[in-house]
Amino acid sequence: MNKFLQFLFFFISFIFLQKYLLAIEISGKAKVIDGDTIKINNEKIRLLGIDAFEIKQKCKSRNRTKYKCGQIAKSTLIEIISNQPVKCIKEKKDYYKRWLATCYVGKLDIGENMVLLGYAIAFMSKKYKDAQDEAKKVKAGAWQGEFISPKEWRKEKRK
């Protein structure tokens, strides 16, 4: 009987672990919602470690004219993905019930590229700090002019 219980325990553990391991990855065709959110198989996914400009957010160019950096952020994400399959490694759900995940097109880290191109900033992590430093250095995207962080922009809109 003891060996049977051991077998049963390991069998159930194996089934549970297999389901868990399969659940951390999601892949397929992505629909872009905004500069840091996509949807794959009806699951909303927020790119972990970045904060992109909000759809209605505007930034200032180097000659101080306002432009729609939030819409450009979304277009940039669409361009990076280019209708290619996306693979995401899910970590946890956020306050809005979206998966927080690191996502890839092939071996290309989508979040890192959004930061490198200057239409997202490193957020709540040092993961993309080097990419952000490089974007600042070359004045990529919004770094060519002035902007407020997406977090501050959201805070201002709530007031």
C-alpha positions in Angstrom: 0.0 0.0 0.0 2.9 2.4 0.8 4.3 2.0 -2.7 0.9 2.7 -4.2 0.6 5.9 -2.2 4.1 7.0 -3.3 3.2 6.2 -6.9 -0.1 8.1 -6.6 1.7 11.1 -5.1 4.3 11.3 -7.8 1.8 10.8 -10.5 -0.5 13.6 -9.3 2.6 15.8 -8.8 3.8 15.1 -12.3 0.4 16.0 -13.8 0.2 19.2 -11.8 3.7 20.2 -12.7 3.2 19.5 -16.3 0.1 21.6 -16.4 1.9 24.4 -14.6 4.9 24.3 -16.9 2.8 24.4 -20.0 0.8 27.3 -18.6 3.7 29.7 -18.2 4.2 30.1 -22.0 1.7 31.4 -24.5 2.4 31.9 -28.2 0.5 32.8 -31.3 -0.6 35.7 -33.4 -0.7 38.9 -31.3 -3.1 41.7 -31.6 -1.6 45.0 -30.4 -3.7 47.0 -27.9 -1.2 49.8 -27.2 2.5 50.3 -26.8 3.0 47.7 -24.0 -0.1 45.5 -24.2 -1.0 42.7 -26.6 -3.6 40.0 -26.8 -2.8 36.3 -27.7 -5.6 33.7 -27.8 -8.0 36.2 -26.0 -5.5 36.6 -23.1 -4.3 40.2 -22.4 -0.5 40.4 -21.9 1.4 43.5 -20.6 5.1 43.5 -21.5 7.0 43.1 -18.3 9.6 45.7 -17.4 8.5 48.5 -19.7 6.0 51.3 -19.7 5.1 52.7 -23.1 3.5 56.0 -23.8 -0.3 56.0 -23.5 -2.4 56.1 -26.7 -3.6 59.7 -26.1 -0.3 60.9 -24.7 1.7 63.6 -26.5 5.4 64.4 -26.3 7.4 67.3 -27.6 9.9 67.0 -30.4 13.3 68.6 -30.4 11.8 71.8 -31.9 9.2 71.7 -29.2 6.2 70.8 -31.3 3.8 68.3 -29.8 3.3 64.9 -31.5 1.3 61.8 -30.7 4.0 59.6 -29.1 1.4 57.2 -27.7 0.1 56.4 -31.1 3.7 56.1 -32.4 4.4 53.7 -29.5 1.5 51.4 -30.6 2.6 51.7 -34.3 6.2 50.8 -33.3 5.0 47.7 -31.4 2.9 46.7 -34.5 6.0 47.1 -36.6 8.3 45.1 -34.3 5.8 42.2 -34.3 5.0 42.5 -38.1 2.3 39.7 -38.0 5.0 37.2 -36.9 4.2 34.7 -34.2 4.9 36.0 -30.7 6.0 33.8 -27.7 5.5 35.1 -24.2 6.8 33.8 -20.9 4.2 34.7 -18.3 5.2 35.6 -14.8 2.1 36.8 -12.9 -1.1 38.8 -13.3 -1.3 42.5 -12.7 -4.0 44.6 -11.0 -6.0 44.6 -14.2 -5.9 40.8 -14.6 -3.4 41.0 -17.5 -0.5 38.6 -17.7 2.9 40.3 -17.1 5.3 38.6 -19.5 8.5 38.9 -21.4 7.6 38.4 -25.1 9.7 37.5 -28.2 9.5 37.5 -31.9 12.0 34.8 -32.7 14.9 35.6 -30.3 14.1 39.3 -30.4 13.0 40.7 -27.0 10.0 42.9 -27.8 10.2 45.0 -24.6 13.9 45.6 -25.0 13.3 46.8 -28.5 10.5 49.2 -27.5 12.9 50.8 -25.0 15.8 50.9 -27.5 13.6 52.6 -30.0 12.6 55.2 -27.4 8.8 54.6 -27.2 8.8 52.9 -23.9 10.8 53.4 -20.7 12.3 50.8 -18.3 9.7 50.3 -15.6 9.9 48.7 -12.1 13.0 46.7 -13.1 16.6 47.2 -14.0 16.1 44.6 -16.8 16.1 47.2 -19.6 18.2 49.9 -18.0 21.1 49.5 -20.5 18.7 49.7 -23.4 17.2 52.9 -21.9 20.7 54.4 -21.4 21.5 53.6 -25.1 18.2 55.1 -26.3 18.9 58.3 -24.3 22.5 58.5 -25.6 21.4 58.3 -29.3 18.2 60.4 -28.7 16.0 57.6 -30.0 12.2 58.2 -30.2 10.9 60.4 -27.5 14.4 61.0 -26.1 15.0 63.4 -29.0 12.7 65.9 -27.2 10.7 66.2 -24.0 8.1 64.0 -22.3 6.7 63.1 -19.0 6.7 59.4 -18.0 3.6 57.4 -18.9 3.1 56.8 -15.1 3.1 60.6 -14.4 0.9 61.2 -17.4 -1.7 58.7 -16.1 -1.5 60.3 -12.7 -2.2 63.8 -14.2 -5.2 62.4 -16.2 -6.8 61.0 -13.1 -6.8 64.4 -11.3 
